[in-house]
Amino acid sequence: MKIKHAIFDMDGTLTDSNGVWVEGVFHYIDTCCTYKREDLPKEFFTDVLLGGTAGALRYLSDRMGDTNTFEEMTRVQMQCVRKGYDTPQKVKKGALEFLKRLKEQGADICVISATPSDLVEKALGLCGLLPYIDFIISASERKSGKESPYIFYEAAARMNCDASECTLFEDAVYSLRTGKSLGMGCVGIEDYYCTPEARAEMMKICDLYTDDYSRIELEL
């Protein structure tokens, strides 16, 4: 692959940190719910959680009768999430060396994440990836997320290129759909927290799907 402008997600793509968010959901259940984790149906763990923690919180409200607002649920979740990022997260296989190779070849590298930017910076700094990142954009701090093109237009503008000239690295199928619609090169990254249906779709729409960055060959 020839990559001049690279856009990376962080959680599940550069780092194995989606579990931090799952622990945040469990923290909410343990501290705010009248039921326990073991009272939840199997589908909550096998399907709902793998589809994203925002959907998991909404499931608790819609299916388990939780009466707290989504904002309150998220607030409690984030108490645990912020503490989770105090611990260095495991880097995806081959990711550090891959970022080094991209930098050596003069590529622009940015991170677009749904995680707040201060936590992204902390996580990347603790695991040694931050020096290779030119800038960070947080979808949670924008009016639209990665299901819409605007955040990718912003990244491309900051890299002085068209969105179609970028290569997107992601573990979330909704973001990859957007990237593909903009003509980006799309690389799907294998992550545990992904439903089989989403994984199958990623394999269809991505130019490459891998669990090891060292398998990606770069053209000069």
PyMOL commands that place a pseudoatom at each C-alpha (Angstrom):
pseudoatom trace, name=CA, resn=MET, resi=1, chain=A, elem=C, hetatm=0, pos=[0.000, 0.000, 0.000]
pseudoatom trace, name=CA, resn=LYS, resi=2, chain=A, elem=C, hetatm=0, pos=[1.120, 3.547, -0.718]
pseudoatom trace, name=CA, resn=ILE, resi=3, chain=A, elem=C, hetatm=0, pos=[0.094, 5.732, 2.212]
pseudoatom trace, name=CA, resn=LYS, resi=4, chain=A, elem=C, hetatm=0, pos=[0.673, 9.480, 2.340]
pseudoatom trace, name=CA, resn=HIS, resi=5, chain=A, elem=C, hetatm=0, pos=[-2.128, 10.552, 4.688]
pseudoatom trace, name=CA, resn=ALA, resi=6, chain=A, elem=C, hetatm=0, pos=[-3.158, 8.097, 7.399]
pseudoatom trace, name=CA, resn=ILE, resi=7, chain=A, elem=C, hetatm=0, pos=[-6.177, 8.356, 9.692]
pseudoatom trace, name=CA, resn=PHE, resi=8, chain=A, elem=C, hetatm=0, pos=[-6.242, 5.991, 12.671]
pseudoatom trace, name=CA, resn=ASP, resi=9, chain=A, elem=C, hetatm=0, pos=[-8.875, 5.208, 15.237]
pseudoatom trace, name=CA, resn=MET, resi=10, chain=A, elem=C, hetatm=0, pos=[-7.374, 4.478, 18.668]
pseudoatom trace, name=CA, resn=ASP, resi=11, chain=A, elem=C, hetatm=0, pos=[-9.482, 2.082, 20.778]
pseudoatom trace, name=CA, resn=GLY, resi=12, chain=A, elem=C, hetatm=0, pos=[-9.383, -1.330, 19.144]
pseudoatom trace, name=CA, resn=THR, resi=13, chain=A, elem=C, hetatm=0, pos=[-7.240, -0.070, 16.276]
pseudoatom trace, name=CA, resn=LEU, resi=14, chain=A, elem=C, hetatm=0, pos=[-3.965, 1.185, 17.735]
pseudoatom trace, name=CA, resn=THR, resi=15, chain=A, elem=C, hetatm=0, pos=[-4.550, -0.070, 21.275]
pseudoatom trace, name=CA, resn=ASP, resi=16, chain=A, elem=C, hetatm=0, pos=[-6.483, -2.910, 22.896]
pseudoatom trace, name=CA, resn=SER, resi=17, chain=A, elem=C, hetatm=0, pos=[-8.483, -0.454, 24.992]
pseudoatom trace, name=CA, resn=ASN, resi=18, chain=A, elem=C, hetatm=0, pos=[-12.128, -1.117, 24.150]
pseudoatom trace, name=CA, resn=GLY, resi=19, chain=A, elem=C, hetatm=0, pos=[-12.239, -3.121, 27.364]
pseudoatom trace, name=CA, resn=VAL, resi=20, chain=A, elem=C, hetatm=0, pos=[-11.828, 0.107, 29.328]
pseudoatom trace, name=CA, resn=TRP, resi=21, chain=A, elem=C, hetatm=0, pos=[-15.243, 1.191, 28.066]
pseudoatom trace, name=CA, resn=VAL, resi=22, chain=A, elem=C, hetatm=0, pos=[-16.795, -2.197, 28.789]
pseudoatom trace, name=CA, resn=GLU, resi=23, chain=A, elem=C, hetatm=0, pos=[-15.521, -1.988, 32.362]
pseudoatom trace, name=CA, resn=GLY, resi=24, chain=A, elem=C, hetatm=0, pos=[-17.217, 1.411, 32.528]
pseudoatom trace, name=CA, resn=VAL, resi=25, chain=A, elem=C, hetatm=0, pos=[-20.549, -0.232, 31.709]
pseudoatom trace, name=CA, resn=PHE, resi=26, chain=A, elem=C, hetatm=0, pos=[-19.963, -2.870, 34.386]
pseudoatom trace, name=CA, resn=HIS, resi=27, chain=A, elem=C, hetatm=0, pos=[-19.098, -0.096, 36.849]
pseudoatom trace, name=CA, resn=TYR, resi=28, chain=A, elem=C, hetatm=0, pos=[-22.449, 1.541, 36.115]
pseudoatom trace, name=CA, resn=ILE, resi=29, chain=A, elem=C, hetatm=0, pos=[-24.300, -1.754, 36.616]
pseudoatom trace, name=CA, resn=ASP, resi=30, chain=A, elem=C, hetatm=0, pos=[-22.469, -2.507, 39.872]
pseudoatom trace, name=CA, resn=THR, resi=31, chain=A, elem=C, hetatm=0, pos=[-23.033, 0.935, 41.393]
pseudoatom trace, name=CA, resn=CYS, resi=32, chain=A, elem=C, hetatm=0, pos=[-26.384, 2.111, 40.030]
pseudoatom trace, name=CA, resn=CYS, resi=33, chain=A, elem=C, hetatm=0, pos=[-28.555, -0.880, 39.134]
pseudoatom trace, name=CA, resn=THR, resi=34, chain=A, elem=C, hetatm=0, pos=[-30.864, -2.991, 41.273]
pseudoatom trace, name=CA, resn=TYR, resi=35, chain=A, elem=C, hetatm=0, pos=[-29.881, -6.083, 39.262]
pseudoatom trace, name=CA, resn=LYS, resi=36, chain=A, elem=C, hetatm=0, pos=[-26.449, -7.693, 38.964]
pseudoatom trace, name=CA, resn=ARG, resi=37, chain=A, elem=C, hetatm=0, pos=[-24.329, -8.610, 35.953]
pseudoatom trace, name=CA, resn=GLU, resi=38, chain=A, elem=C, hetatm=0, pos=[-25.351, -12.264, 36.255]
pseudoatom trace, name=CA, resn=ASP, resi=39, chain=A, elem=C, hetatm=0, pos=[-29.008, -11.230, 35.960]
pseudoatom trace, name=CA, resn=LEU, resi=40, chain=A, elem=C, hetatm=0, pos=[-28.455, -9.923, 32.432]
pseudoatom trace, name=CA, resn=PRO, resi=41, chain=A, elem=C, hetatm=0, pos=[-29.376, -12.180, 29.492]
pseudoatom trace, name=CA, resn=LYS, resi=42, chain=A, elem=C, hetatm=0, pos=[-26.626, -13.913, 27.549]
pseudoatom trace, name=CA, resn=GLU, resi=43, chain=A, elem=C, hetatm=0, pos=[-27.280, -11.738, 24.494]
pseudoatom trace, name=CA, resn=PHE, resi=44, chain=A, elem=C, hetatm=0, pos=[-26.111, -8.685, 26.426]
pseudoatom trace, name=CA, resn=PHE, resi=45, chain=A, elem=C, hetatm=0, pos=[-22.580, -10.115, 26.607]
pseudoatom trace, name=CA, resn=THR, resi=46, chain=A, elem=C, hetatm=0, pos=[-22.457, -11.950, 23.266]
pseudoatom trace, name=CA, resn=ASP, resi=47, chain=A, elem=C, hetatm=0, pos=[-24.113, -9.339, 21.049]
pseudoatom trace, name=CA, resn=VAL, resi=48, chain=A, elem=C, hetatm=0, pos=[-24.934, -6.016, 22.691]
pseudoatom trace, name=CA, resn=LEU, resi=49, chain=A, elem=C, hetatm=0, pos=[-21.611, -5.216, 24.377]
pseudoatom trace, name=CA, resn=LEU, resi=50, chain=A, elem=C, hetatm=0, pos=[-19.670, -6.235, 21.277]
pseudoatom trace, name=CA, resn=GLY, resi=51, chain=A, elem=C, hetatm=0, pos=[-21.668, -3.684, 19.314]
pseudoatom trace, name=CA, resn=GLY, resi=52, chain=A, elem=C, hetatm=0, pos=[-20.553, -0.737, 21.450]
pseudoatom trace, name=CA, resn=THR, resi=53, chain=A, elem=C, hetatm=0, pos=[-21.011, 0.517, 24.978]
pseudoatom trace, name=CA, resn=ALA, resi=54, chain=A, elem=C, hetatm=0, pos=[-23.399, 3.339, 24.049]
pseudoatom trace, name=CA, resn=GLY, resi=55, chain=A, elem=C, hetatm=0, pos=[-25.772, 0.698, 22.712]
pseudoatom trace, name=CA, resn=ALA, resi=56, chain=A, elem=C, hetatm=0, pos=[-25.217, -1.342, 25.867]
pseudoatom trace, name=CA, resn=LEU, resi=57, chain=A, elem=C, hetatm=0, pos=[-26.309, 1.543, 28.078]
pseudoatom trace, name=CA, resn=ARG, resi=58, chain=A, elem=C, hetatm=0, pos=[-29.382, 2.101, 25.943]
pseudoatom trace, name=CA, resn=TYR, resi=59, chain=A, elem=C, hetatm=0, pos=[-30.164, -1.618, 26.224]
pseudoatom trace, name=CA, resn=LEU, resi=60, chain=A, elem=C, hetatm=0, pos=[-30.166, -1.286, 30.009]
pseudoatom trace, name=CA, resn=SER, resi=61, chain=A, elem=C, hetatm=0, pos=[-32.681, 1.516, 29.685]
pseudoatom trace, name=CA, resn=ASP, resi=62, chain=A, elem=C, hetatm=0, pos=[-34.896, -0.058, 27.008]
pseudoatom trace, name=CA, resn=ARG, resi=63, chain=A, elem=C, hetatm=0, pos=[-34.807, -3.705, 28.081]
pseudoatom trace, name=CA, resn=MET, resi=64, chain=A, elem=C, hetatm=0, pos=[-33.894, -3.713, 31.777]
pseudoatom trace, name=CA, resn=GLY, resi=65, chain=A, elem=C, hetatm=0, pos=[-36.082, -0.808, 32.873]
pseudoatom trace, name=CA, resn=ASP, resi=66, chain=A, elem=C, hetatm=0, pos=[-33.259, 1.489, 33.950]
pseudoatom trace, name=CA, resn=THR, resi=67, chain=A, elem=C, hetatm=0, pos=[-34.725, 4.883, 34.810]
pseudoatom trace, name=CA, resn=ASN, resi=68, chain=A, elem=C, hetatm=0, pos=[-31.567, 7.037, 34.791]
pseudoatom trace, name=CA, resn=THR, resi=69, chain=A, elem=C, hetatm=0, pos=[-31.041, 9.386, 31.877]
pseudoatom trace, name=CA, resn=PHE, resi=70, chain=A, elem=C, hetatm=0, pos=[-28.478, 8.410, 29.261]
pseudoatom trace, name=CA, resn=GLU, resi=71, chain=A, elem=C, hetatm=0, pos=[-26.418, 11.424, 30.351]
pseudoatom trace, name=CA, resn=GLU, resi=72, chain=A, elem=C, hetatm=0, pos=[-26.309, 10.156, 33.945]
pseudoatom trace, name=CA, resn=MET, resi=73, chain=A, elem=C, hetatm=0, pos=[-25.437, 6.645, 32.808]
pseudoatom trace, name=CA, resn=THR, resi=74, chain=A, elem=C, hetatm=0, pos=[-22.595, 8.001, 30.701]
pseudoatom trace, name=CA, resn=ARG, resi=75, chain=A, elem=C, hetatm=0, pos=[-21.362, 10.193, 33.559]
pseudoatom trace, name=CA, resn=VAL, resi=76, chain=A, elem=C, hetatm=0, pos=[-21.020, 7.193, 35.857]
pseudoatom trace, name=CA, resn=GLN, resi=77, chain=A, elem=C, hetatm=0, pos=[-19.419, 5.117, 33.108]
pseudoatom trace, name=CA, resn=MET, resi=78, chain=A, elem=C, hetatm=0, pos=[-16.852, 7.837, 32.449]
pseudoatom trace, name=CA, resn=GLN, resi=79, chain=A, elem=C, hetatm=0, pos=[-15.767, 7.856, 36.107]
pseudoatom trace, name=CA, resn=CYS, resi=80, chain=A, elem=C, hetatm=0, pos=[-14.431, 4.345, 35.560]
pseudoatom trace, name=CA, resn=VAL, resi=81, chain=A, elem=C, hetatm=0, pos=[-13.219, 4.965, 31.999]
pseudoatom trace, name=CA, resn=ARG, resi=82, chain=A, elem=C, hetatm=0, pos=[-11.012, 7.887, 33.048]
pseudoatom trace, name=CA, resn=LYS, resi=83, chain=A, elem=C, hetatm=0, pos=[-9.374, 5.770, 35.727]
pseudoatom trace, name=CA, resn=GLY, resi=84, chain=A, elem=C, hetatm=0, pos=[-8.869, 2.982, 33.196]
pseudoatom trace, name=CA, resn=TYR, resi=85, chain=A, elem=C, hetatm=0, pos=[-6.722, 5.161, 30.970]
pseudoatom trace, name=CA, resn=ASP, resi=86, chain=A, elem=C, hetatm=0, pos=[-4.326, 5.764, 33.865]
pseudoatom trace, name=CA, resn=THR, resi=87, chain=A, elem=C, hetatm=0, pos=[-2.966, 2.299, 33.051]
pseudoatom trace, name=CA, resn=PRO, resi=88, chain=A, elem=C, hetatm=0, pos=[-0.882, 1.832, 29.867]
pseudoatom trace, name=CA, resn=GLN, resi=89, chain=A, elem=C, hetatm=0, pos=[-2.929, 0.001, 27.246]
pseudoatom trace, name=CA, resn=LYS, resi=90, chain=A, elem=C, hetatm=0, pos=[-1.587, -2.861, 25.160]
pseudoatom trace, name=CA, resn=VAL, resi=91, chain=A, elem=C, hetatm=0, pos=[-0.510, -1.781, 21.671]
pseudoatom trace, name=CA, resn=LYS, resi=92, chain=A, elem=C, hetatm=0, pos=[-1.919, -3.681, 18.714]
pseudoatom trace, name=CA, resn=LYS, resi=93, chain=A, elem=C, hetatm=0, pos=[0.520, -6.134, 17.189]
pseudoatom trace, name=CA, resn=GLY, resi=94, chain=A, elem=C, hetatm=0, pos=[3.024, -4.361, 14.947]
pseudoatom trace, name=CA, resn=ALA, resi=95, chain=A, elem=C, hetatm=0, pos=[1.384, -0.922, 15.389]
pseudoatom trace, name=CA, resn=LEU, resi=96, chain=A, elem=C, hetatm=0, pos=[4.400, 0.908, 16.846]
pseudoatom trace, name=CA, resn=GLU, resi=97, chain=A, elem=C, hetatm=0, pos=[6.771, -0.307, 14.157]
pseudoatom trace, name=CA, resn=PHE, resi=98, chain=A, elem=C, hetatm=0, pos=[4.173, 0.503, 11.485]
pseudoatom trace, name=CA, resn=LEU, resi=99, chain=A, elem=C, hetatm=0, pos=[3.813, 4.096, 12.680]
pseudoatom trace, name=CA, resn=LYS, resi=100, chain=A, elem=C, hetatm=0, pos=[7.595, 4.436, 12.662]
pseudoatom trace, name=CA, resn=ARG, resi=101, chain=A, elem=C, hetatm=0, pos=[7.715, 3.200, 9.057]
pseudoatom trace, name=CA, resn=LEU, resi=102, chain=A, elem=C, hetatm=0, pos=[5.008, 5.643, 8.003]
pseudoatom trace, name=CA, resn=LYS, resi=103, chain=A, elem=C, hetatm=0, pos=[6.882, 8.540, 9.610]
pseudoatom trace, name=CA, resn=GLU, resi=104, chain=A, elem=C, hetatm=0, pos=[10.144, 7.526, 7.974]
pseudoatom trace, name=CA, resn=GLN, resi=105, chain=A, elem=C, hetatm=0, pos=[8.380, 7.690, 4.609]
pseudoatom trace, name=CA, resn=GLY, resi=106, chain=A, elem=C, hetatm=0, pos=[7.011, 11.167, 5.371]
pseudoatom trace, name=CA, resn=ALA, resi=107, chain=A, elem=C, hetatm=0, pos=[3.352, 10.289, 5.830]
pseudoatom trace, name=CA, resn=ASP, resi=108, chain=A, elem=C, hetatm=0, pos=[0.921, 12.499, 7.716]
pseudoatom trace, name=CA, resn=ILE, resi=109, chain=A, elem=C, hetatm=0, pos=[-0.610, 10.625, 10.658]
pseudoatom trace, name=CA, resn=CYS, resi=110, chain=A, elem=C, hetatm=0, pos=[-3.642, 11.638, 12.709]
pseudoatom trace, name=CA, resn=VAL, resi=111, chain=A, elem=C, hetatm=0, pos=[-6.024, 9.967, 15.134]
pseudoatom trace, name=CA, resn=ILE, resi=112, chain=A, elem=C, hetatm=0, pos=[-9.803, 10.388, 15.020]
pseudoatom trace, name=CA, resn=SER, resi=113, chain=A, elem=C, hetatm=0, pos=[-11.401, 8.826, 18.080]
pseudoatom trace, name=CA, resn=ALA, resi=114, chain=A, elem=C, hetatm=0, pos=[-14.752, 8.870, 19.836]
pseudoatom trace, name=CA, resn=THR, resi=115, chain=A, elem=C, hetatm=0, pos=[-12.773, 9.081, 23.092]
pseudoatom trace, name=CA, resn=PRO, resi=116, chain=A, elem=C, hetatm=0, pos=[-12.184, 12.572, 24.579]
pseudoatom trace, name=CA, resn=SER, resi=117, chain=A, elem=C, hetatm=0, pos=[-8.950, 14.060, 23.255]
pseudoatom trace, name=CA, resn=ASP, resi=118, chain=A, elem=C, hetatm=0, pos=[-7.272, 14.368, 26.671]
pseudoatom trace, name=CA, resn=LEU, resi=119, chain=A, elem=C, hetatm=0, pos=[-7.715, 10.628, 27.232]
pseudoatom trace, name=CA, resn=VAL, resi=120, chain=A, elem=C, hetatm=0, pos=[-6.483, 9.833, 23.712]
pseudoatom trace, name=CA, resn=GLU, resi=121, chain=A, elem=C, hetatm=0, pos=[-3.362, 11.893, 24.319]
pseudoatom trace, name=CA, resn=LYS, resi=122, chain=A, elem=C, hetatm=0, pos=[-2.805, 10.224, 27.692]
pseudoatom trace, name=CA, resn=ALA, resi=123, chain=A, elem=C, hetatm=0, pos=[-3.290, 6.703, 26.316]
pseudoatom trace, name=CA, resn=LEU, resi=124, chain=A, elem=C, hetatm=0, pos=[-1.034, 7.246, 23.306]
pseudoatom trace, name=CA, resn=GLY, resi=125, chain=A, elem=C, hetatm=0, pos=[1.595, 8.862, 25.499]
pseudoatom trace, name=CA, resn=LEU, resi=126, chain=A, elem=C, hetatm=0, pos=[1.656, 6.033, 28.036]
pseudoatom trace, name=CA, resn=CYS, resi=127, chain=A, elem=C, hetatm=0, pos=[2.098, 3.367, 25.356]
pseudoatom trace, name=CA, resn=GLY, resi=128, chain=A, elem=C, hetatm=0, pos=[4.707, 5.270, 23.331]
pseudoatom trace, name=CA, resn=LEU, resi=129, chain=A, elem=C, hetatm=0, pos=[2.658, 6.049, 20.210]
pseudoatom trace, name=CA, resn=LEU, resi=130, chain=A, elem=C, hetatm=0, pos=[2.077, 9.772, 20.717]
pseudoatom trace, name=CA, resn=PRO, resi=131, chain=A, elem=C, hetatm=0, pos=[5.381, 10.995, 19.150]
pseudoatom trace, name=CA, resn=TYR, resi=132, chain=A, elem=C, hetatm=0, pos=[4.239, 9.617, 15.785]
pseudoatom trace, name=CA, resn=ILE, resi=133, chain=A, elem=C, hetatm=0, pos=[0.851, 11.362, 15.767]
pseudoatom trace, name=CA, resn=ASP, resi=134, chain=A, elem=C, hetatm=0, pos=[0.579, 14.794, 14.134]
pseudoatom trace, name=CA, resn=PHE, resi=135, chain=A, elem=C, hetatm=0, pos=[-2.790, 15.699, 15.628]
pseudoatom trace, name=CA, resn=ILE, resi=136, chain=A, elem=C, hetatm=0, pos=[-5.847, 14.259, 17.372]
pseudoatom trace, name=CA, resn=ILE, resi=137, chain=A, elem=C, hetatm=0, pos=[-9.522, 14.889, 16.617]
pseudoatom trace, name=CA, resn=SER, resi=138, chain=A, elem=C, hetatm=0, pos=[-12.151, 13.741, 19.109]
pseudoatom trace, name=CA, resn=ALA, resi=139, chain=A, elem=C, hetatm=0, pos=[-15.571, 12.903, 17.686]
pseudoatom trace, name=CA, resn=SER, resi=140, chain=A, elem=C, hetatm=0, pos=[-17.051, 13.346, 21.171]
pseudoatom trace, name=CA, resn=GLU, resi=141, chain=A, elem=C, hetatm=0, pos=[-16.000, 17.003, 21.000]
pseudoatom trace, name=CA, resn=ARG, resi=142, chain=A, elem=C, hetatm=0, pos=[-17.597, 17.594, 17.575]
pseudoatom trace, name=CA, resn=LYS, resi=143, chain=A, elem=C, hetatm=0, pos=[-21.249, 17.919, 16.558]
pseudoatom trace, name=CA, resn=SER, resi=144, chain=A, elem=C, hetatm=0, pos=[-21.033, 14.814, 14.379]
pseudoatom trace, name=CA, resn=GLY, resi=145, chain=A, elem=C, hetatm=0, pos=[-19.129, 11.559, 14.713]
pseudoatom trace, name=CA, resn=LYS, resi=146, chain=A, elem=C, hetatm=0, pos=[-17.520, 9.106, 12.338]
pseudoatom trace, name=CA, resn=GLU, resi=147, chain=A, elem=C, hetatm=0, pos=[-20.844, 8.020, 10.905]
pseudoatom trace, name=CA, resn=SER, resi=148, chain=A, elem=C, hetatm=0, pos=[-20.753, 11.329, 8.975]
pseudoatom trace, name=CA, resn=PRO, resi=149, chain=A, elem=C, hetatm=0, pos=[-18.070, 12.634, 6.584]
pseudoatom trace, name=CA, resn=TYR, resi=150, chain=A, elem=C, hetatm=0, pos=[-17.465, 16.017, 8.207]
pseudoatom trace, name=CA, resn=ILE, resi=151, chain=A, elem=C, hetatm=0, pos=[-14.899, 14.897, 10.741]
pseudoatom trace, name=CA, resn=PHE, resi=152, chain=A, elem=C, hetatm=0, pos=[-12.908, 13.222, 7.962]
pseudoatom trace, name=CA, resn=TYR, resi=153, chain=A, elem=C, hetatm=0, pos=[-13.097, 16.376, 5.851]
pseudoatom trace, name=CA, resn=GLU, resi=154, chain=A, elem=C, hetatm=0, pos=[-11.606, 18.255, 8.798]
pseudoatom trace, name=CA, resn=ALA, resi=155, chain=A, elem=C, hetatm=0, pos=[-8.736, 15.780, 9.082]
pseudoatom trace, name=CA, resn=ALA, resi=156, chain=A, elem=C, hetatm=0, pos=[-8.045, 15.891, 5.348]
pseudoatom trace, name=CA, resn=ALA, resi=157, chain=A, elem=C, hetatm=0, pos=[-8.050, 19.706, 5.351]
pseudoatom trace, name=CA, resn=ARG, resi=158, chain=A, elem=C, hetatm=0, pos=[-5.489, 19.741, 8.167]
pseudoatom trace, name=CA, resn=MET, resi=159, chain=A, elem=C, hetatm=0, pos=[-3.321, 17.378, 6.122]
pseudoatom trace, name=CA, resn=ASN, resi=160, chain=A, elem=C, hetatm=0, pos=[-3.762, 19.545, 3.002]
pseudoatom trace, name=CA, resn=CYS, resi=161, chain=A, elem=C, hetatm=0, pos=[-5.281, 16.767, 0.927]
pseudoatom trace, name=CA, resn=ASP, resi=162, chain=A, elem=C, hetatm=0, pos=[-8.585, 15.456, -0.325]
pseudoatom trace, name=CA, resn=ALA, resi=163, chain=A, elem=C, hetatm=0, pos=[-10.382, 12.869, 1.803]
pseudoatom trace, name=CA, resn=SER, resi=164, chain=A, elem=C, hetatm=0, pos=[-10.049, 10.366, -1.043]
pseudoatom trace, name=CA, resn=GLU, resi=165, chain=A, elem=C, hetatm=0, pos=[-6.263, 10.574, -0.676]
pseudoatom trace, name=CA, resn=CYS, resi=166, chain=A, elem=C, hetatm=0, pos=[-6.386, 9.302, 2.912]
pseudoatom trace, name=CA, resn=THR, resi=167, chain=A, elem=C, hetatm=0, pos=[-6.119, 5.764, 4.223]
pseudoatom trace, name=CA, resn=LEU, resi=168, chain=A, elem=C, hetatm=0, pos=[-8.367, 4.878, 7.160]
pseudoatom trace, name=CA, resn=PHE, resi=169, chain=A, elem=C, hetatm=0, pos=[-7.422, 2.323, 9.811]
pseudoatom trace, name=CA, resn=GLU, resi=170, chain=A, elem=C, hetatm=0, pos=[-10.418, 1.239, 11.908]
pseudoatom trace, name=CA, resn=ASP, resi=171, chain=A, elem=C, hetatm=0, pos=[-12.038, -1.540, 13.917]
pseudoatom trace, name=CA, resn=ALA, resi=172, chain=A, elem=C, hetatm=0, pos=[-15.560, -0.025, 13.715]
pseudoatom trace, name=CA, resn=VAL, resi=173, chain=A, elem=C, hetatm=0, pos=[-17.655, -0.887, 10.686]
pseudoatom trace, name=CA, resn=TYR, resi=174, chain=A, elem=C, hetatm=0, pos=[-19.744, 2.309, 10.768]
pseudoatom trace, name=CA, resn=SER, resi=175, chain=A, elem=C, hetatm=0, pos=[-16.614, 4.433, 10.430]
pseudoatom trace, name=CA, resn=LEU, resi=176, chain=A, elem=C, hetatm=0, pos=[-15.255, 2.254, 7.642]
pseudoatom trace, name=CA, resn=ARG, resi=177, chain=A, elem=C, hetatm=0, pos=[-18.535, 2.660, 5.761]
pseudoatom trace, name=CA, resn=THR, resi=178, chain=A, elem=C, hetatm=0, pos=[-18.020, 6.416, 5.851]
pseudoatom trace, name=CA, resn=GLY, resi=179, chain=A, elem=C, hetatm=0, pos=[-14.395, 6.128, 4.780]
pseudoatom trace, name=CA, resn=LYS, resi=180, chain=A, elem=C, hetatm=0, pos=[-15.291, 3.880, 1.859]
pseudoatom trace, name=CA, resn=SER, resi=181, chain=A, elem=C, hetatm=0, pos=[-18.036, 6.285, 0.751]
pseudoatom trace, name=CA, resn=LEU, resi=182, chain=A, elem=C, hetatm=0, pos=[-15.402, 9.051, 0.578]
pseudoatom trace, name=CA, resn=GLY, resi=183, chain=A, elem=C, hetatm=0, pos=[-13.095, 6.975, -1.590]
pseudoatom trace, name=CA, resn=MET, resi=184, chain=A, elem=C, hetatm=0, pos=[-10.539, 6.334, 1.140]
pseudoatom trace, name=CA, resn=GLY, resi=185, chain=A, elem=C, hetatm=0, pos=[-8.327, 3.304, 1.280]
pseudoatom trace, name=CA, resn=CYS, resi=186, chain=A, elem=C, hetatm=0, pos=[-9.757, 1.255, 4.159]
pseudoatom trace, name=CA, resn=VAL, resi=187, chain=A, elem=C, hetatm=0, pos=[-7.870, -1.100, 6.458]
pseudoatom trace, name=CA, resn=GLY, resi=188, chain=A, elem=C, hetatm=0, pos=[-9.949, -3.050, 8.960]
pseudoatom trace, name=CA, resn=ILE, resi=189, chain=A, elem=C, hetatm=0, pos=[-8.205, -3.991, 12.204]
pseudoatom trace, name=CA, resn=GLU, resi=190, chain=A, elem=C, hetatm=0, pos=[-9.287, -7.137, 14.020]
pseudoatom trace, name=CA, resn=ASP, resi=191, chain=A, elem=C, hetatm=0, pos=[-10.562, -6.563, 17.553]
pseudoatom trace, name=CA, resn=TYR, resi=192, chain=A, elem=C, hetatm=0, pos=[-12.279, -8.802, 20.098]
pseudoatom trace, name=CA, resn=TYR, resi=193, chain=A, elem=C, hetatm=0, pos=[-15.099, -6.323, 20.709]
pseudoatom trace, name=CA, resn=CYS, resi=194, chain=A, elem=C, hetatm=0, pos=[-16.783, -6.759, 17.337]
pseudoatom trace, name=CA, resn=THR, resi=195, chain=A, elem=C, hetatm=0, pos=[-19.898, -8.681, 16.371]
pseudoatom trace, name=CA, resn=PRO, resi=196, chain=A, elem=C, hetatm=0, pos=[-19.534, -11.453, 13.763]
pseudoatom trace, name=CA, resn=GLU, resi=197, chain=A, elem=C, hetatm=0, pos=[-21.884, -9.521, 11.468]
pseudoatom trace, name=CA, resn=ALA, resi=198, chain=A, elem=C, hetatm=0, pos=[-19.766, -6.359, 11.657]
pseudoatom trace, name=CA, resn=ARG, resi=199, chain=A, elem=C, hetatm=0, pos=[-16.577, -8.354, 11.102]
pseudoatom trace, name=CA, resn=ALA, resi=200, chain=A, elem=C, hetatm=0, pos=[-18.026, -10.005, 7.990]
pseudoatom trace, name=CA, resn=GLU, resi=201, chain=A, elem=C, hetatm=0, pos=[-19.046, -6.620, 6.565]
pseudoatom trace, name=CA, resn=MET, resi=202, chain=A, elem=C, hetatm=0, pos=[-15.599, -5.153, 7.243]
pseudoatom trace, name=CA, resn=MET, resi=203, chain=A, elem=C, hetatm=0, pos=[-13.979, -7.999, 5.367]
pseudoatom trace, name=CA, resn=LYS, resi=204, chain=A, elem=C, hetatm=0, pos=[-16.169, -7.174, 2.362]
pseudoatom trace, name=CA, resn=ILE, resi=205, chain=A, elem=C, hetatm=0, pos=[-15.698, -3.406, 2.255]
pseudoatom trace, name=CA, resn=CYS, resi=206, chain=A, elem=C, hetatm=0, pos=[-12.052, -3.065, 3.321]
pseudoatom trace, name=CA, resn=ASP, resi=207, chain=A, elem=C, hetatm=0, pos=[-9.066, -3.165, 1.018]
pseudoatom trace, name=CA, resn=LEU, resi=208, chain=A, elem=C, hetatm=0, pos=[-7.294, -5.132, 3.740]
pseudoatom trace, name=CA, resn=TYR, resi=209, chain=A, elem=C, hetatm=0, pos=[-8.351, -6.741, 7.027]
pseudoatom trace, name=CA, resn=THR, resi=210, chain=A, elem=C, hetatm=0, pos=[-5.682, -7.801, 9.509]
pseudoatom trace, name=CA, resn=ASP, resi=211, chain=A, elem=C, hetatm=0, pos=[-4.789, -8.399, 13.136]
pseudoatom trace, name=CA, resn=ASP, resi=212, chain=A, elem=C, hetatm=0, pos=[-1.092, -7.601, 12.613]
pseudoatom trace, name=CA, resn=TYR, resi=213, chain=A, elem=C, hetatm=0, pos=[0.305, -4.356, 11.208]
pseudoatom trace, name=CA, resn=SER, resi=214, chain=A, elem=C, hetatm=0, pos=[3.537, -6.086, 10.215]
pseudoatom trace, name=CA, resn=ARG, resi=215, chain=A, elem=C, hetatm=0, pos=[1.582, -7.817, 7.451]
pseudoatom trace, name=CA, resn=ILE, resi=216, chain=A, elem=C, hetatm=0, pos=[0.916, -4.498, 5.718]
pseudoatom trace, name=CA, resn=GLU, resi=217, chain=A, elem=C, hetatm=0, pos=[3.451, -3.876, 2.974]
pseudoatom trace, name=CA, resn=LEU, resi=218, chain=A, elem=C, hetatm=0, pos=[4.221, -0.226, 2.273]
pseudoatom trace, name=CA, resn=GLU, resi=219, chain=A, elem=C, hetatm=0, pos=[5.215, 1.160, -1.114]
pseudoatom trace, name=CA, resn=LEU, resi=220, chain=A, elem=C, hetatm=0, pos=[7.782, 3.950, -1.236]
for i in range(1, 220): cmd.bond("trace and resi %d" % i, "trace and resi %d" % (i + 1))
show_as sticks, trace
zoom trace
